[in-house]
Amino acid sequence: RKTRFDLALVDLGFTLSSADARLPNGLVAEALELGGLGQFAEYSKVNREVPFGESRLDLMLDGSNGRCYIETKSVTLVVDGVGLFPDAPTERGAKHMRSLDQAVAEGHRAAVVFVVQRSDAVAFAPHETADPNFCSALRHSLSCGVEVFAYNCRVSEQSIELDSPLPVRL
């Protein structure tokens, strides 16, 4: 650690933005456990931080139809109402996408969930300018059968929670 404190919340003047990149995993897991993500309703068990392929993926769901591997991504950059990921190059992000591709190839379901940690986003898109390699990996994953979802969040000084699904613009 370089500092004794964490930056958790930023007041942008018109909205609050969570700055904690560790939160999306827990936010999605909590929503799953509360039955808030209908697209994953058939899975009864949620496991966190599961090794798969060359990665440690955020979530593995188990259900009567098999397994679903999920990677969550923290989105804090919003431009003209569009949440953008990544905001900087991320080889690790591309590696996670390759692991999700492998999960689909092995007969599992796989998804990436982009969590926009603020309320002012009305859509999500990959940020080509910041990292064309990740964006290419994301499009490849989609062609392999990896599902892509995005949500914005309700953020206050007391709490943060997933709010609305966002359209994904690929």
PyMOL commands that set and color helices and strands:
alter all, ss='L'
color gray80, all
select helices_A, chain A and resi 23-33+38-40+91-105+132-144
alter helices_A, ss='H'
color red, helices_A
select strands_A, chain A and resi 9-11+16-18+43-52+55-63+66-75+77-79+82-85+109-116+123-126+147-155+160-165
alter strands_A, ss='S'
color yellow, strands_A
deselect
rebuild
show_as cartoon
